[in-house]
Amino acid sequence: MRNESDGCRVGIVMGSAKDWEVVRACADTLRELGIEFEVRVLSAHRTPQETMEYAVGAAQRGIRVIIAAAGYAAHLAGVVAAHSDLPVIGIPVTGMLGGLDALLSTAQMPRGVPVATVAVGKAGAVNAAALAARILALGDDGLAQRLSRFRERMRRDTLASQETLSE
């Protein structure tokens, strides 16, 4: 992880430092796949200017995918997508309605401003990293091989879990 981008390919933004409890699963998965990333705390509502500047400048700094995690109103991914042509993946973190409010806020984007939305919580955080890896792997054979090994490990782990039921 890096705080300032210097060759990072994924930018992770989260609306609050409290979101790190969930977002850590995303960061861990990116590390496992050997993908450099940066993490910033930015808010669609509390730091709108800084959020816009981050989104506008991301591609120029080498970012290729932005992952935005937010809860409750969860407008962060949409604001980032409104200011960047990069792929944006939204992680609904939590909310008053068990995350349903964050999920709907992240998924319901207007035509022409896409946000790929993953599951609520830690599963979504891992899926955001995996989706970012799939996007990046389109132009990176080494990453494609690492992603294939990652998927094979998940397959083996799932099959091994069956054995624990048999015991």
Secondary structure, 3 states (H helix, E strand, C coil): CECCCCCCCEEEEECCHHHHHHHHHHHHHHHHCCCCEEEEECCCCCCHHHHHHHHHHCHHHCCCEEEEEECCCCCHHHHHHHCCCCCEEEEECCCCCCCHHHHHHHHCCCCCCCCEECCCCHHHHHHHHHHHHHHHHCCCHHHHHHHHHHHHHHHHHHHHHHHHHHC
